[in-house]
């Protein structure tokens, strides 16, 4: 695991001196404290910071092929590198190390950009191809590893694993993107390809980008291509028992290939189904007790430590745990620095703390991320399926009936019914997106006044309308993988683990497992009111019954109560500050309305208030280059 960065001249102007690339790499030393390396010619520069996991002594980067004409840096792990190495050796390639990075260099030399679809793993890659005079960037299929790219000044394009690599380039003055700010409040994250800064993009998952400098004053040639999709058709036709055996085999293989490591490793264990299954499968392949790491809360409704302990005892792991208290919100400054963008998922705090705990004992962990998207585990999938049933059973009168009930029933229950009515009246996919969105159009109006977007889902709507998928429910799974999974869940895990120089691996997001799961009949995922139907059947062979039947909790923190108690002074200080008012991003009247509604118990505004604090904290982490909103 590493961090990468680089520059390319788009028009033939000289690149900045090597000290600029050094500064870019130094900004992400937390991603790779073990080693660094750079390569620079007259038109391209690439560099990396390395966290050594495989071939600790021999895995230095950049790596080269074709007599040095191809130079590669990469962040991630390639799990099928040994098979690819054997294949390349039969074609005459000679290896100087045992690292997966050298395999990428020779694979690119042999296959060009077609090599990326052969890689099983997580990666962000940069290739300087001196024969073709081009820079190629690539990102893994699901988006486990980040990659930002953008033009920093006329003729100078930069890229890096984190935005702070670009902030290290002298002369670039970032400008805040107000559409991205409002997307942040609508979704809790900023969806790819957008970023918080105008003109800077995330390379989307499963894409590669080729940049060729212009010749003789001409324009550069830039090409971006998607190299892989998740196919949901055709469906498997095996009987249920056979599908169960196949799923167990795919899960076991996905875990086994991720145990290749030359450093100590362990696993996150929440006590929930996904991480428990991963830990159970890991213990099958280990001769020593697995090290497991868990996080909990003082508030019983949010605490999963007892569940994690039961699983740890059942599996005989060496278990470590930590309790999160309200004062952990003091980490906001730290997280704002590491995320580089406003990030609204408050579970980043416990994820950072459990990563910090694990990093005291190991250098790599496996996690249970991805199971909900693959196997329809989120409660929102059940709620949306119920919404569809209501539509069918009420012959189209459901929206009116729900709105009427909402008007007649007071309080929170009435508001929920009115909300159901509004969602039933929306077209696909807005009816689903309104179910999972954080800030409604009315909320955006409170926050931003006349500047509020009228279409809160315009940036992601197209991700949910794949014509090659037969059902709305599976379009939801596909869309969530492209958006929420990549830009919330995987971003959170990458930044929090890398902040403490810890590698995280997600076996449930193995590309072979994803390909298998996508083609399962949908009733093998959601059956009636039970999500993860087939996954649960496999889990029943590995875990105690009480783990299978526990209510899903996740890593959420108790924002609603904290904003009425421990966090209230911090919130009031934030919105009452002179800097907050003078920045002029928000309608102060609307902000006060949100605070009053929350403090008086009229509505739970905890998530929106949290995002207000996150955005303000993030802005303050950039004192020298603070972006200003464009004039509107």
N, C-alpha and C positions, 0 to 999 in steps of 0.2 A: 504494500500500500504506500502511496506517495502523494505528492502534489506536483503538478506540472504548470509551466508557464512559458510564454514565448511571444515573439513579435515577427511580423513580416512587412517588408516594404512593398506597397501596392503599386508604386509608380517609379521605382528606381532611385528614389532619394536614399541617401545613406541612412542606415539604422543608427539609433543611439549607441553609444559606447557600451562595452560589456558590463559596466557598473549598473546600468539600468536593468539588465536581465538578472544580475546578482541581487538587486534590491527586490525584484519581483519574487524571486525564489525565497529570499530571506523572510518575506512577509508571510510565508506559509511553512515556516520551519516546524511548526507543531504537527503538520501532516507527515513530516519525514525528518526526524531528528538524527538519523543514523548516517546519512551520506548526502552528498549533492553532486551534480554534474551539469555541464552546459556544453552547447555546441553553437557556434555562430559563424556564418559566412557573410557575404556582402549584402544579402537580401533576406535572410531568415535567421532567427535565433530561437533556440529551445533550451529549456532547463528543467531541473527536477529537484525535489527533496525526497529522500527515500526513508521509508519505514521498512526495515529488513525483516521479511517473514520467510521467504524461500531463498535458498542459496545465499545465506547471509554474507559469506565472504566474497562470492563471485558475481553478485547481481548488480554491479554498478551500472548506472545509466549516464548518458545516452548509450545505446547499443547500436551497432552498425551492421550493414550487409552490403553486398555488391562492392567490396573493396572500399567501403567508407562512403560510397555515393548515396546510401540511404542511412539516415540517422533517425533514431526513434527514442522518445520518452513516453512512459505510460504510468498511469495510476490505476491500481487494481490487482486482480489475480485472474489467471487463466487456468481453469481446472483440467482442461484436456491438453495441456502443453506437452505432456510426455508422448501422447499419441501423435500430435502434430509434429513433434521433433522427429519421431521415427519415420514418419512420412517424408519429411524434408530431407532427412539423411539419405533415404533411398534415391533422392533426386540430386544428390551430390553436395548438399550443404554441410559445412564443417562447423561445429559448435565449439566455442571457447569457454562456455560456462554451463551451469545446470539450471539457469534461470528461465522463467517464462517470458521475460522481456526479450531475450535474444530470439526466442521462437517467433515473436511478433515481427521482428525485423526481417528474418528470412522468409516468413510467410508473406509479408508484403512484397518482398523482392520476387517471389514466385507467382503470386496470385493478384497483385495489385490491390485495389479496393475490395475485390471479392474476398479477400482474406478475412474481413471483419465478420462475415456471416459464419465463418468456420470456428470462431472463438467462443468457447463455452466459459462464461465467467462474467466478471464486472470490470469495466474499464473506461477510461478516458485516455485517448492515444493521440500523439502528435508525431507526424512523419515528415521529415524534410527529404524530399525526393529530388536530388540534385540533377539527375538525368533529365527529368521532365520539368525541372525548375518549378516545383509546386510544393506547397504545404498542405498536408491532409490531416484533418482532425476527425476523430470518430468517438462515438459514445455507445455504451452497451445497450442491449435490447430494452431493458426495463428502466434504465436511468439511475442505476445504483451509484454511479460515480458522476460528479458534476463537471461541466465544462462551459465556461463563459467566453464570449467572443464579441469584439466590436471595434469600430474605427475610433481611435483615440485622438487623432489629429489628421489633417489632410495627408493621405498616403501612408498612414501608419496604422496597421491593424494589430491588436493584441488579443491574447487568449490566456486563460488560466483556470485552475481548479476552483478558485474562489475569486470574488470580486476584488478582494484586497490586493491581488496581484496587479490588477489594472490601476488601482489607486496609487500604486507605487511608481507609476510611470510619470515622470515630470511633465508638466504642461497640460495634463488632462484635467478639465474642470467638469465634473459630472453634473447633470441636470436631472432633478427629480421628475419622474413620470407620474402625472396626476391620474391618468387611467390605471396605472399599476397600483397606485395607492388605493384607489377605490376597489380594484379587484381584490386587494389584500383584505379589505373589510368585508367584501362579499363572500370570500372563500376561506380566508384565514391564511392564504399563501398567494404567491404571485405565479401564475401558471406559465410554463414554457410556451413559446420562446421568449416571452417578455421578462424583463427584470425591472427593478426599481428605478433604473437609470435609463433615460432616453438614449437610443442608439446602441445599447448593449443587449445582447441576446444570450439566452441559454441555447446551446445546441440541443435539439430535442433527442430523447432516447431513440435508439435504433437508426440513427442518421450518421452519415459522414459528410464532410464538407471539404471541397478542394478549392484552394486559392492559388492562382497563378498570377504573378505580378505582370503589369502591363509592359509591353515592349515599345521602345522608341516613343515614349510619351503617351502610349495608348492606355485604354482602360484595363483594369485587371479582369481576369475571368474567374468568377466565383460560382461554383456548382454545389448544390446541397441535395442529397439523395437519401431516401429511406431504404434501408437494406433488408428489413425484416418486419413482418406483421405476425400477430397472434391469430391463428386460424381457429374459428369455432366450428367449422364444418369440414368434412362430414362427421357425424356423431358416431361414437363407438357403438357397436351392436352386440357386444358381449353381454352375457347375463351378469347379474349383480355380483355373484360370488367371484366370477372371474375378474370383474372390474376392481373389486376389493383387493384381490391378490396383486393385480397390476399396480394399483395405487400404492400399496405397501412397498412393492419393489422399487417404484420410482422415488418414493420418499427416502427409502433406505439408501439408494444410490446417491441422491442429492446431498444427503448428510455425509456419507462416506467420502465423497470426493473433496469435501470441504475440510476434512481432517488432515489434509496434507499440509504440514507446517514444520519449520525448523525451530520454532519458538514455543513456549508454553501457551496453552489456550484453555478456554472455558466456554460458558454459555450464560446468556441472560435467562432467568427463570421467573416469570411473573406469577406462576400458578394457574394461568389460563391454559386453554387447550393447545394452542399452537406451540408455545415455547416448551410446554411439557412433553409434547410428542417429539420435538427436536431433541430434547435432552434424553428422552428414553431411547431414541435411535442412536444417539452418540454413545451411550453406555454399552451398546452392543459391540462396539468396535474398540473399546478402550480396556486396557489391563489395569489401569489405576483409576481411583475415584475421580469423577468429573468435577471440576470446580464450577459452582453455580453462583449467580449473583442476583439478588432481589432487592426491590425497593418497596416501601410501604408508607402509610400516612397515619397520623394520630387519629384522624377521623375514621371511625369504623366503616362507614359506608364506602370509603375509597380504598380501604386497606386490604391488600391481597397477600400479605405476608403469611398468615396462617395456611393459606392454600399452597403457597410456594414451599413452605416447610414440609407439608404432607407429601408433596411430590418428591422433594429432596430426600426425605426419609425413605420413601418407597424405592427410589433409585440408588440410594446409598451414596449421594454426592457429598463433596466437601463444600458446605453451604456458607455463603456470606450474605449479610443483609444490612440495610440502612433504612432509617425512618426519616421521612421528609417532613419538615415543619414550615410554618408560614414564613419564617425568616429566610427560607431558601430563595424567596423572590428577590433577595439581594443579588442574585446571580444575573439579573436582567442585563446589567452592563456587560458581563462576561459573554452572555449568549448573543447580545447584539453585535459584539465584536466578531464572534465566530460565524454567525449566520450571514453577515454582510448585507442582508436585506431584512426588512420587517418580516417576522415569522410569528403567526398568531397561535400556533398550537402550544398550549401551555404545558403539555406533556413533555416538551423539550427540557423542562427543569428536572423532573425525575429521571429522564433518559440520560441527561448529562451527569447527574449524580451517580447513577448506577454504572455509567461508563467510568467515572472517576474511581469508584470502588473497585471495579474489575481491573483497571489499569495498575493497581497496586500489586496485583497477583499474576496477571497474564498480559500477553501482547496481542491476543486475538480472541474474539468471541463469536459464537453462533447465536442468532436470534430467531424468533418465530414470526418475523414480519412477512406479510403477504398472504397468509392463510385466509383472511377474510375476503380479500378480493378474488382469490382463486376459487374459493368454495362457498361463496355467498354467506359469509358469517355475520355481517353487520345487521343490526336490527332494522336499519333503514330499508334493506332489501325486503324484509318481511312487511314493513309498513307500506312500501310502495305496492307490493303484491296485493295487500289488503285494499289499498286504494283502487286498484284495478277491479277487484271483485265487487266493491261497492258501486263503482260506475256501471258495471254490467247488471247488477241486481236491481238498481234503481231506475233503469231504463233512461238514463240521462238526466234524471231529476236530482241526483246526488248533490251537485254543487248548490242548488237552491235550497234543498233541505238542510244541508250543513250550515249555510249562511243564516237561515232562519233560526236554527237551534242556537247558533252563536249569538244572535241578537236577543234571544229570550233567556239564555242562561248566563248569569253574571260571572265575573271573575276569570281566572285562568282557564277553567274548563270551557267557558264560552269562547274565549279567544282561540283555544285550540280547535274547536269545532268550526269557527269562522275561517281559520287558516286552512283546514281541510277542504272547506267549500271553495276557497280561492284556488287552491292547488288543483282541484278536480276540474276547474274551469279553464286551466291553462293547457296549451298544446304540448305535445311531446317535443323535446325532452324537458321543457321548462317545468312541467309538473313534478318531475323528479328533482331537478336542480333546485327548485324552490324548497323542497323537502330537506336538502342537505346544506343549502346556503346559510351563511351566518347573518349578514345584513340584508334585510329586505329593501326594496326600493324606498319604502317609507323611512327605514332606518338610515339609508344613504342620504335622504333628504334632511333628516335631523342633523347628521354629521357635517354635510357639505353645503346645505342650502341650495341655492340656484345652480351650483356647479355639479350637483349630483348626477351621476349617470342614470339614464332611464332604463337601460338594458344591463342588468347586473351580470348576465351570463354570456354576453356576446363573445368573450374571449375563449370560452371553452365549449360552446354549444355544438360546434361541428364535430367534436371528438365523440359525441354520443349518437351520431346518425349514420353509422357504417351500414351501407346497403348490402354487404355480403353476410350480415348476421340476421337471422330470421326473427328473433324475439326482442322486445324492448328490454326484458330483464337481462339478457346477455349483452345487449348494447350498453346497459348500465355497467356491467362488470368490465367490459372493454374500456368504456369511457373513464371509469374510476381508475383503472390501471394506468391510463395515459395521463391523468391529471392528479387526483388526490394521492395515489400511491407514489408517483414519481416526484411530485413537487411538495408534498407534505411529509409523508411517512419516510421515504428514503432520504430526503433532504435532512430531516431531523436526525436520523440515525447516522448519516455521514458526518454532519457537522459536530454532533456531540461526541462521537467516538474519536474522530480525528482531532478534536480540540485537546484530547488527553493522549494523543499518539497511540490509539487503540484501533486495531482493525476489526471491523464488523462484517460478518458473512451471513447471508440470508438464504438458507437451503430451500425454503418454500418458494423462492423465486428463481430456482434453477430453470433454465430455458426448456430442458426436456420435460420437467414436471409441469411447467406452464402449458406446454404443447399438449401434454396428455390431459390435464385438467380442463382445458378449454373445450375439448371435444367430448367431455362427459355429457350425457343427457342432463338437462337442467334439473330434473327431479332427483338426480344424484347429488345435487348441491343443496337446493332448497326444496324441502318436501313438507307441505303444510306449513306449520309454524316452526319447523326445525331447519336451521341452516347447517351447512357442513355435513349433510346427511352421510355421505360415503366416508368422508374424512373421520367422522365420529366412529364409524364402524371399525376403521383401522385403529383408531385411538383406543377403542375398547379392548384391543388385544395387547396394549402396552401399558395401560394406566388404570388406577383404581376407579371404581364407578363414581365416587363423589367428585372427582375431577371432571368427568364427562358431563355431569349434571349441574355444575356450578354456574351461576349467572355471570355473563360476560361483564367485566368492569373496564378494562383498559387502563391507561396510565393517566387519566384525567386528574387534575387537581381541583380542590374544592373552592373554586373562584367565588361562587355566589356567597358563601359564608365569609370567606376571607375579606371580600370587599366591604362587608358590613362590620368587620372587626379589625384584624391585624393590618390589612392592606388599605384601610380607609384613609389614614393620614398620608400615606404615600401617594394615593390617588389624588387627594385634594391638593397636596403640594404640587403635583405635576400639572394639573389643569389650572391652578392658581398662579403659576409662575409667569413672570413677564415674558420670558422667551417663548412660552407656549402661546400666549396671546399675540405677540408680535409676529410670530411665524405665519399666522393667518391661514392655516390649512383648514381649520374647522369653523363651523358656526358655534360660537360660544354659548348661544342660547340653546342650541340643540344638545351640546355636551351637558349643560346643566340639567336639561330635561332627562337625559339618560341617567345621570347620577341620582336625581330625585326619585325617579321611578324605581331604581334599584334599592336605594336606602329605605324607601317607604314600603317595599315589598310588593309593589304593583306589578312589576315584571322583573324577570331575571335578566339583567343586562351585563352580567359578569363577563361574558366573552367579548362583547364590544368594548367595555371599559378596559379589559386586559389589552386589547389590540391598540387602543389609544395610548396606553402606557408603553407598549412595545415600540410603536412608531416613534414616540417622542424620545424614548431611550436610544433608539437606533440613530436618530438624527444627531443626538448629542455625542455619539461616538466619532463623528467626523468634524471636529472643530475647525480644522484648517481648510477642509474642502466641502463644507456643508452645502448640499444641493439646495437650490431655491426653486419654488414652484414657478413654472412659466407664467407669464402674464396672461390673464384670461379676460 
